């Protein structure tokens, strides 16, 4: 689907959609709880539904109606399962160690760019601790065997999702285990989100220096829990506001554990050329880069992990800016954007929801129309994005 946007500022009030990152975590906790849970989640998307569908295949009863997930926990674990992760990296990386902890022989189905996104060093550590993993085809991963308790070690600079998956999995084992994080830990706020979700279900993982001590746990079901507003997607509207659109964004908690609430400080800092460390905020780089190009420029460092997202986001973010008449250059792990402003043009979303939405916000400060090819990519995290964009005055 291609969309052409006429340059125009947006205006009005918008409610932040529910946090995709938190919804994944709360759904998983609820599926292993000791009773049913109501999870208020005003809207859903392809990634959240991928996790819900996989949990259904593992034996949880999950319904979604009127903005509420009703989750009945897994009572009987199947011996075998086929889990379709679609394009959701969170779904795959969280559930892979979980099924291994349960001893379920599982085939994971992967779509889009997900087969190219790394599973190492999680893969090797799971095999060291009792599992056998293989790739029967380019778009499948198979796991069998059962994880044993013990000391797990994993690098912290590849994906915080590996750490989250292991924290969930080791909580389901029958004996205490430890998880040691090696080297620099990136995207640390996402690990804190996992610990907060576990805590909401009565599970505590103690941390001494860089090592978690994880005891066998009973997940205690809250009667009702609400998914908080999403700072990652709210960042697009906040950027539009910073670029001159008179918007009011509701539903974002300033005390949230979400690392992407850092967007406020980052946008504020763009009153002059900035160097921004992307280690903990990789999902913000495309929209911050767009904002920087309309202001005074910025250099994003420690951004190499953007190359293994839904697209090579370092390159696709640079392409976005260049195609709209701006100036951007990339190296292996940096993106530099000059504050040249934008004209307009055609952007290929490259199957990446964050590139499509960043291009839409860029259109609010262009002088000529912007065409976005593959605009349907927003359905991964924000299916209603184009309807909301139009409701705020965008001309599509």
Secondary structure as GFF3:
##gff-version 3
##sequence-region A 1 396
A	DSSP	beta_strand	2	5	.	.	.	ID=ss1
A	DSSP	beta_strand	11	15	.	.	.	ID=ss2
A	DSSP	alpha_helix	20	31	.	.	.	ID=ss3
A	DSSP	beta_strand	37	40	.	.	.	ID=ss4
A	DSSP	alpha_helix	46	57	.	.	.	ID=ss5
A	DSSP	beta_strand	61	65	.	.	.	ID=ss6
A	DSSP	beta_strand	68	72	.	.	.	ID=ss7
A	DSSP	beta_strand	80	84	.	.	.	ID=ss8
A	DSSP	alpha_helix	89	102	.	.	.	ID=ss9
A	DSSP	beta_strand	105	109	.	.	.	ID=ss10
A	DSSP	three_ten_helix	114	116	.	.	.	ID=ss11
A	DSSP	alpha_helix	122	128	.	.	.	ID=ss12
A	DSSP	beta_strand	131	134	.	.	.	ID=ss13
A	DSSP	beta_strand	140	145	.	.	.	ID=ss14
A	DSSP	beta_strand	151	155	.	.	.	ID=ss15
A	DSSP	alpha_helix	160	171	.	.	.	ID=ss16
A	DSSP	beta_strand	177	182	.	.	.	ID=ss17
A	DSSP	alpha_helix	188	200	.	.	.	ID=ss18
A	DSSP	beta_strand	206	208	.	.	.	ID=ss19
A	DSSP	beta_strand	211	214	.	.	.	ID=ss20
A	DSSP	beta_strand	224	226	.	.	.	ID=ss21
A	DSSP	alpha_helix	231	242	.	.	.	ID=ss22
A	DSSP	beta_strand	246	250	.	.	.	ID=ss23
A	DSSP	three_ten_helix	259	262	.	.	.	ID=ss24
A	DSSP	alpha_helix	263	269	.	.	.	ID=ss25
A	DSSP	beta_strand	274	277	.	.	.	ID=ss26
A	DSSP	three_ten_helix	282	284	.	.	.	ID=ss27
A	DSSP	alpha_helix	285	294	.	.	.	ID=ss28
A	DSSP	beta_strand	298	301	.	.	.	ID=ss29
A	DSSP	three_ten_helix	304	308	.	.	.	ID=ss30
A	DSSP	alpha_helix	313	323	.	.	.	ID=ss31
A	DSSP	beta_strand	328	330	.	.	.	ID=ss32
A	DSSP	beta_strand	335	337	.	.	.	ID=ss33
A	DSSP	beta_strand	345	348	.	.	.	ID=ss34
A	DSSP	alpha_helix	353	362	.	.	.	ID=ss35
A	DSSP	three_ten_helix	363	365	.	.	.	ID=ss36
A	DSSP	beta_strand	370	373	.	.	.	ID=ss37
A	DSSP	three_ten_helix	375	380	.	.	.	ID=ss38
A	DSSP	alpha_helix	385	391	.	.	.	ID=ss39
###
